[in-house]
Structures are given as C-alpha cells and as structure tokens.
Amino acid sequence: MKKKSFLSGIGAKLALAAVALTTMVFTSCEKEEFNVEPFELSPASATILATVYDQTTGENLGTQTTTINADENGTIAKHKVTVNCPFSHADYLPAAPIEVEVPSVAKGQTILVPVIFYAQKIAAAAQNVTTSKDETTIVPSTKPNKQSKEYVGTGMPQDVEYEAWVGTEVLNLEDINAYIETLVKSRAMSQDNVIIVLKALVKTYDNMTTQTIQAKMSAPKGATFVINPVTAMTEYVMSIKATVDGVEYIIPNVKIKEAGNTTAEQNILSHNHGGHDNHGNSSNAGGGAAGR
C-alpha cells in the first residue's frame, strides 16, 4: 500500500493557498514603495523678534515680530534689514534703529532673528545731579490760593478742605532751554538727546501745583464760613550741575519760586441767629437784639 504525500488532498490545497496569499501581500507592499508621489518643500520664512528693555531696570517694555517672506524661488537670500525700535514713550529717549543680517534660508526652513533694544529714561540719563542756591538772591513773597467752598458750622469740629501750593516753579524756563541748546558737547549720545535730557532735568523743578488738604475747623452752629489759604513763597536763583554721557554740564541762573508754609484762615460770612433756640432762648431774643 502506497503512502500519501503530505501535499496531497486538502493539505496540499491549503499550503498552496497560503503561498499565494503571501505572494500577493508582499507584491502589494512592493508596489506602494515604488509609487511615492514627490513632496514639495514649503517656502522659506524668517521672523525678526524685536524686544525692548529699560536700560536701568531691565524691565521688558514690549516686543514686536516682523515676518520676511520667501522670494519667487521659495528661498530667502542673505541680506541686511534695518529694524526700528517698536517702543516709544514721552519719558524715554528715542532708541536708534539697529541693522541686522538675515542669513540665507532654504526651502523647508524657518529662522528667528532676535534684536534687542535698550531704552533709556530721560530722567535717568542725567547722573550726579546737584543744585546750588545763591543765598543773596532770596526774595520772600506770598501767593493766595483759591477760596474754599462754603461750609455751615455744626458747633463742633468738622471736616473741611482747602488748597495749598506745593513744589517749585522755574520762572525763566524758556531762557534756560535756549541756553541749553548752545551748551551741548556730547561724546557718544546724539546732541539732540543730550538737549532733551538737560531740558527734562530743568523741567523737573517746574512742578508747582495745588494739593487739597483736609483739616478740622469749628464754627458756631448754623454759621456760614469759608477758608482763605495763603502760601508763603521764596524766589531765588540757583545753578544745576549734572553729568550726561560722561560730560559734566552746569546750567546757571535758573530762577526758582518755591512754595513754603500755607496758612489757612477761617472767614465767617454770616450767623444764623435762629440757632440760639437750642440754648433755651426764645425766638424773640434774636429780634430784640436786632431791634436795639
């Protein structure tokens, strides 16, 4: 009796089917590897990030981004760009533009170009500031303040308000500013910036203003009163010395008016005689007094 082969019958059919399936799977994978479509790289791009810091405190004053797009061929050629400071404020000197180089950027690449600005506060640019008062020029004076609103007395201490002059005033500011424009001898900072710094320095002494003062005053019940404040003033001439950009400057003949003490005087405008009823007197008492 003959032995049957392992590949005969159903076993043979299953083995052949497995071989065929395996061949089909590998053939399919092979076709996918050879049919990959070409991939186009994205155009190049560059971003300029400008950051501004306070030169004295290091505080971040702001940032701004600028995008540089690719040329027609999808790349960016090496070139230089002038970047303007994105921060501007009346209290700060203007920061000069900065020129940066943008490198070549190929397709499929993006690049960040950081730029740092340092902004200097005008007031901080003046160093070693001192003043010298000419004692022979001192002249005392007074300056009235605005009369207060009317108050009605309560017979007890009550809250009141009045205005007082405080600070100093530069009496010849225009003349001093004109002098400053002839004074500048800067080393590195631009002449315009030094002038700005020195004028701002003088302007800090031109700060006279009124301040509302709260106090307590007493007046007879029903009496109407106001407060008339007067501030003592002193006028004198002084010089200001300061160092800006490594150069010492002296600004002479600055005429100053300085506020001193304020005296607030109570002025009673009228009396309400009817108020005396609260003391047990009859209403005729006021009339009798008036009829004398």
One Martini backbone bead per residue (centre of mass of N, CA, C, O) as a GRO file, in nm:
protein
  292
    1MET     BB    1   0.097   0.035   0.022
    2LYS     BB    2   0.061   0.369  -0.036
    3LYS     BB    3   0.180   0.668   0.054
    4LYS     BB    4   0.080   0.978   0.127
    5SER     BB    5   0.125   1.289   0.059
    6PHE     BB    6   0.135   1.592   0.219
    7LEU     BB    7   0.021   1.752  -0.058
    8SER     BB    8  -0.224   1.597  -0.054
    9GLY     BB    9  -0.514   1.720  -0.098
   10ILE     BB   10  -0.602   1.946   0.136
   11GLY     BB   11  -0.319   2.020   0.231
   12ALA     BB   12  -0.218   2.118  -0.045
   13LYS     BB   13  -0.422   2.346  -0.085
   14LEU     BB   14  -0.348   2.517   0.166
   15ALA     BB   15  -0.052   2.569   0.102
   16LEU     BB   16  -0.099   2.715  -0.172
   17ALA     BB   17  -0.272   2.944  -0.057
   18ALA     BB   18  -0.058   3.066   0.132
   19VAL     BB   19   0.150   3.135  -0.085
   20ALA     BB   20  -0.032   3.325  -0.252
   21LEU     BB   21  -0.092   3.535  -0.028
   22THR     BB   22   0.195   3.617   0.034
   23THR     BB   23   0.263   3.719  -0.250
   24MET     BB   24   0.047   3.943  -0.260
   25VAL     BB   25   0.138   4.117  -0.020
   26PHE     BB   26   0.431   4.184  -0.112
   27THR     BB   27   0.349   4.309  -0.382
   28SER     BB   28   0.190   4.547  -0.267
   29CYS     BB   29   0.421   4.683  -0.109
   30GLU     BB   30   0.609   4.722  -0.347
   31LYS     BB   31   0.426   4.923  -0.502
   32GLU     BB   32   0.416   5.153  -0.285
   33GLU     BB   33   0.724   5.222  -0.279
   34PHE     BB   34   0.727   5.306  -0.600
   35ASN     BB   35   0.456   5.526  -0.565
   36VAL     BB   36   0.581   5.791  -0.462
   37GLU     BB   37   0.512   6.113  -0.422
   38PRO     BB   38   0.616   6.417  -0.464
   39PHE     BB   39   0.759   6.665  -0.230
   40GLU     BB   40   0.690   6.999  -0.142
   41LEU     BB   41   0.854   7.243  -0.010
   42SER     BB   42   0.837   7.494   0.186
   43PRO     BB   43   0.873   7.805   0.219
   44ALA     BB   44   1.063   8.032   0.329
   45SER     BB   45   1.132   8.184   0.661
   46ALA     BB   46   1.130   8.497   0.861
   47THR     BB   47   1.189   8.624   1.202
   48ILE     BB   48   1.161   8.933   1.373
   49LEU     BB   49   1.263   8.990   1.715
   50ALA     BB   50   1.165   9.265   1.911
   51THR     BB   51   1.324   9.385   2.214
   52VAL     BB   52   1.245   9.591   2.505
   53TYR     BB   53   1.455   9.757   2.744
   54ASP     BB   54   1.532   9.884   3.037
   55GLN     BB   55   1.840  10.012   3.111
   56THR     BB   56   1.807  10.013   3.432
   57THR     BB   57   1.586   9.768   3.513
   58GLY     BB   58   1.503   9.548   3.269
   59GLU     BB   59   1.238   9.599   3.166
   60ASN     BB   60   0.981   9.488   2.974
   61LEU     BB   61   0.841   9.698   2.706
   62GLY     BB   62   0.843   9.499   2.452
   63THR     BB   63   0.717   9.344   2.144
   64GLN     BB   64   0.811   9.249   1.793
   65THR     BB   65   0.702   9.116   1.480
   66THR     BB   66   0.869   9.019   1.164
   67THR     BB   67   0.801   8.912   0.836
   68ILE     BB   68   0.985   8.711   0.595
   69ASN     BB   69   0.954   8.638   0.275
   70ALA     BB   70   0.984   8.465   0.004
   71ASP     BB   71   1.079   8.420  -0.289
   72GLU     BB   72   0.993   8.284  -0.591
   73ASN     BB   73   1.195   8.028  -0.519
   74GLY     BB   74   1.148   7.985  -0.187
   75THR     BB   75   1.373   8.181  -0.087
   76ILE     BB   76   1.634   8.338   0.118
   77ALA     BB   77   1.842   8.587   0.099
   78LYS     BB   78   2.109   8.739   0.192
   79HIS     BB   79   2.047   9.017   0.426
   80LYS     BB   80   1.967   9.349   0.520
   81VAL     BB   81   1.808   9.498   0.817
   82THR     BB   82   1.610   9.763   0.939
   83VAL     BB   83   1.534   9.818   1.282
   84ASN     BB   84   1.278   9.945   1.464
   85CYS     BB   85   1.171  10.067   1.745
   86PRO     BB   86   0.862   9.969   1.908
   87PHE     BB   87   0.929  10.194   2.126
   88SER     BB   88   0.730  10.474   2.267
   89HIS     BB   89   0.808  10.754   2.496
   90ALA     BB   90   0.814  11.052   2.668
   91ASP     BB   91   1.025  10.930   2.900
   92TYR     BB   92   1.200  10.849   2.644
   93LEU     BB   93   1.447  10.788   2.452
   94PRO     BB   94   1.529  10.741   2.142
   95ALA     BB   95   1.591  10.459   1.961
   96ALA     BB   96   1.803  10.331   1.757
   97PRO     BB   97   1.850  10.174   1.489
   98ILE     BB   98   1.893   9.828   1.369
   99GLU     BB   99   2.127   9.627   1.201
  100VAL     BB  100   2.057   9.321   1.030
  101GLU     BB  101   2.128   8.977   0.947
  102VAL     BB  102   1.997   8.772   0.701
  103PRO     BB  103   2.012   8.466   0.622
  104SER     BB  104   2.006   8.199   0.448
  105VAL     BB  105   1.699   8.038   0.322
  106ALA     BB  106   1.555   7.746   0.277
  107LYS     BB  107   1.360   7.521   0.196
  108GLY     BB  108   1.193   7.417   0.487
  109GLN     BB  109   1.271   7.687   0.638
  110THR     BB  110   1.312   7.856   0.959
  111ILE     BB  111   1.379   8.184   1.115
  112LEU     BB  112   1.524   8.354   1.403
  113VAL     BB  113   1.569   8.714   1.467
  114PRO     BB  114   1.717   8.877   1.720
  115VAL     BB  115   1.632   9.199   1.884
  116ILE     BB  116   1.792   9.447   2.097
  117PHE     BB  117   1.663   9.699   2.310
  118TYR     BB  118   1.758  10.012   2.481
  119ALA     BB  119   1.583  10.213   2.702
  120GLN     BB  120   1.605  10.555   2.810
  121LYS     BB  121   1.551  10.745   3.060
  122ILE     BB  122   1.568  11.072   3.088
  123ALA     BB  123   1.615  11.103   3.397
  124ALA     BB  124   1.852  10.875   3.403
  125ALA     BB  125   2.073  11.028   3.219
  126ALA     BB  126   2.114  11.196   3.471
  127GLN     BB  127   2.402  11.253   3.666
  128ASN     BB  128   2.501  11.394   3.950
  129VAL     BB  129   2.282  11.579   4.083
  130THR     BB  130   2.307  11.936   4.150
  131THR     BB  131   2.250  12.220   4.369
  132SER     BB  132   2.279  12.594   4.378
  133LYS     BB  133   2.217  12.847   4.601
  134ASP     BB  134   2.163  13.195   4.595
  135GLU     BB  135   2.134  13.372   4.887
  136THR     BB  136   2.126  13.677   4.760
  137THR     BB  137   1.834  13.614   4.593
  138ILE     BB  138   1.633  13.612   4.818
  139VAL     BB  139   1.263  13.630   4.793
  140PRO     BB  140   0.985  13.706   4.957
  141SER     BB  141   0.642  13.571   4.940
  142THR     BB  142   0.301  13.548   4.817
  143LYS     BB  143   0.018  13.300   4.752
  144PRO     BB  144  -0.287  13.272   4.673
  145ASN     BB  145  -0.566  13.079   4.706
  146LYS     BB  146  -0.839  12.922   4.670
  147GLN     BB  147  -1.134  12.942   4.776
  148SER     BB  148  -1.343  12.786   4.949
  149LYS     BB  149  -1.605  12.648   5.027
  150GLU     BB  150  -1.901  12.644   5.183
  151TYR     BB  151  -1.980  12.636   5.530
  152VAL     BB  152  -2.163  12.477   5.801
  153GLY     BB  153  -2.195  12.497   6.114
  154THR     BB  154  -2.201  12.265   6.420
  155GLY     BB  155  -2.028  12.337   6.694
  156MET     BB  156  -1.809  12.145   6.579
  157PRO     BB  157  -1.576  11.962   6.466
  158GLN     BB  158  -1.495  11.973   6.111
  159ASP     BB  159  -1.468  11.891   5.791
  160VAL     BB  160  -1.216  12.025   5.570
  161GLU     BB  161  -1.112  12.210   5.267
  162TYR     BB  162  -0.796  12.298   5.103
  163GLU     BB  163  -0.560  12.485   4.916
  164ALA     BB  164  -0.209  12.416   4.829
  165TRP     BB  165   0.097  12.509   4.759
  166VAL     BB  166   0.343  12.309   4.574
  167GLY     BB  167   0.671  12.339   4.510
  168THR     BB  168   0.813  12.437   4.193
  169GLU     BB  169   0.924  12.720   3.981
  170VAL     BB  170   1.019  12.815   3.657
  171LEU     BB  171   1.057  13.146   3.542
  172ASN     BB  172   1.298  13.085   3.293
  173LEU     BB  173   1.262  12.840   3.088
  174GLU     BB  174   1.312  12.948   2.800
  175ASP     BB  175   1.599  13.058   2.851
  176ILE     BB  176   1.726  12.789   2.940
  177ASN     BB  177   1.669  12.626   2.681
  178ALA     BB  178   1.837  12.810   2.497
  179TYR     BB  179   2.107  12.758   2.645
  180ILE     BB  180   2.128  12.448   2.612
  181GLU     BB  181   2.164  12.452   2.292
  182THR     BB  182   2.477  12.578   2.348
  183LEU     BB  183   2.614  12.340   2.550
  184VAL     BB  184   2.674  12.091   2.383
  185LYS     BB  185   2.918  11.797   2.456
  186SER     BB  186   2.923  11.512   2.322
  187ARG     BB  187   3.042  11.180   2.275
  188ALA     BB  188   2.782  10.975   2.177
  189MET     BB  189   2.543  11.111   2.212
  190SER     BB  190   2.318  11.284   2.084
  191GLN     BB  191   2.251  11.612   2.088
  192ASP     BB  192   1.943  11.592   2.112
  193ASN     BB  193   1.943  11.408   2.367
  194VAL     BB  194   2.091  11.598   2.559
  195ILE     BB  195   1.885  11.823   2.543
  196ILE     BB  196   1.650  11.660   2.652
  197VAL     BB  197   1.775  11.594   2.927
  198LEU     BB  198   1.829  11.887   3.032
  199LYS     BB  199   1.540  11.993   3.005
  200ALA     BB  200   1.412  11.777   3.188
  201LEU     BB  201   1.569  11.849   3.440
  202VAL     BB  202   1.458  12.137   3.472
  203LYS     BB  203   1.150  12.052   3.468
  204THR     BB  204   1.147  11.915   3.754
  205TYR     BB  205   1.132  12.221   3.888
  206ASP     BB  206   0.841  12.246   3.729
  207ASN     BB  207   0.589  12.154   3.984
  208MET     BB  208   0.373  12.340   4.053
  209THR     BB  209   0.094  12.290   4.280
  210THR     BB  210  -0.209  12.175   4.399
  211GLN     BB  211  -0.330  12.074   4.728
  212THR     BB  212  -0.546  11.886   4.908
  213ILE     BB  213  -0.656  11.974   5.235
  214GLN     BB  214  -0.721  11.821   5.544
  215ALA     BB  215  -0.942  11.935   5.810
  216LYS     BB  216  -1.030  12.102   6.122
  217MET     BB  217  -1.327  12.298   6.212
  218SER     BB  218  -1.487  12.561   6.393
  219ALA     BB  219  -1.840  12.661   6.429
  220PRO     BB  220  -2.115  12.797   6.461
  221LYS     BB  221  -2.422  12.710   6.452
  222GLY     BB  222  -2.514  12.803   6.115
  223ALA     BB  223  -2.258  12.908   6.016
  224THR     BB  224  -2.094  13.075   5.756
  225PHE     BB  225  -1.795  12.948   5.586
  226VAL     BB  226  -1.454  13.006   5.493
  227ILE     BB  227  -1.135  12.944   5.323
  228ASN     BB  228  -0.815  13.132   5.330
  229PRO     BB  229  -0.537  13.056   5.155
  230VAL     BB  230  -0.175  13.108   5.216
  231THR     BB  231   0.139  13.108   5.047
  232ALA     BB  232   0.463  13.088   5.096
  233MET     BB  233   0.733  13.248   4.920
  234THR     BB  234   1.044  13.172   4.727
  235GLU     BB  235   1.293  13.357   4.563
  236TYR     BB  236   1.556  13.229   4.336
  237VAL     BB  237   1.892  13.144   4.246
  238MET     BB  238   2.023  12.870   4.045
  239SER     BB  239   2.224  12.580   3.996
  240ILE     BB  240   2.292  12.306   3.762
  241LYS     BB  241   2.441  11.981   3.804
  242ALA     BB  242   2.549  11.745   3.539
  243THR     BB  243   2.578  11.410   3.401
  244VAL     BB  244   2.617  11.346   3.042
  245ASP     BB  245   2.779  11.120   2.876
  246GLY     BB  246   3.047  11.207   3.060
  247VAL     BB  247   2.941  11.508   3.086
  248GLU     BB  248   2.969  11.816   3.236
  249TYR     BB  249   2.701  12.028   3.348
  250ILE     BB  250   2.614  12.386   3.370
  251ILE     BB  251   2.318  12.555   3.495
  252PRO     BB  252   2.249  12.878   3.512
  253ASN     BB  253   2.013  13.104   3.622
  254VAL     BB  254   1.779  12.964   3.789
  255LYS     BB  255   1.453  13.059   3.839
  256ILE     BB  256   1.290  13.035   4.161
  257LYS     BB  257   0.978  12.913   4.300
  258GLU     BB  258   0.893  12.843   4.644
  259ALA     BB  259   0.702  12.659   4.846
  260GLY     BB  260   0.560  12.685   5.159
  261ASN     BB  261   0.371  12.778   5.385
  262THR     BB  262   0.023  12.732   5.481
  263THR     BB  263  -0.239  12.963   5.552
  264ALA     BB  264  -0.557  12.896   5.705
  265GLU     BB  265  -0.843  13.108   5.702
  266GLN     BB  266  -1.120  13.183   5.877
  267ASN     BB  267  -1.444  13.294   5.727
  268ILE     BB  268  -1.722  13.449   5.847
  269LEU     BB  269  -2.026  13.540   5.686
  270SER     BB  270  -2.262  13.413   5.880
  271HIS     BB  271  -2.545  13.418   6.103
  272ASN     BB  272  -2.769  13.197   6.282
  273HIS     BB  273  -2.990  13.299   6.522
  274GLY     BB  274  -3.188  13.055   6.545
  275GLY     BB  275  -2.982  12.867   6.695
  276HIS     BB  276  -3.038  12.975   6.997
  277ASP     BB  277  -3.281  12.786   7.076
  278ASN     BB  278  -3.098  12.548   7.186
  279HIS     BB  279  -3.039  12.734   7.462
  280GLY     BB  280  -3.352  12.843   7.557
  281ASN     BB  281  -3.419  13.068   7.380
  282SER     BB  282  -3.609  13.282   7.237
  283SER     BB  283  -3.700  13.416   6.933
  284ASN     BB  284  -3.699  13.719   7.055
  285ALA     BB  285  -3.402  13.757   7.115
  286GLY     BB  286  -3.307  13.825   6.834
  287GLY     BB  287  -3.501  14.064   6.783
  288GLY     BB  288  -3.407  14.240   7.017
  289ALA     BB  289  -3.119  14.278   6.923
  290ALA     BB  290  -3.192  14.403   6.650
  291GLY     BB  291  -3.361  14.655   6.786
  292ARG     BB  292  -3.115  14.822   6.926
   0.00000   0.00000   0.00000
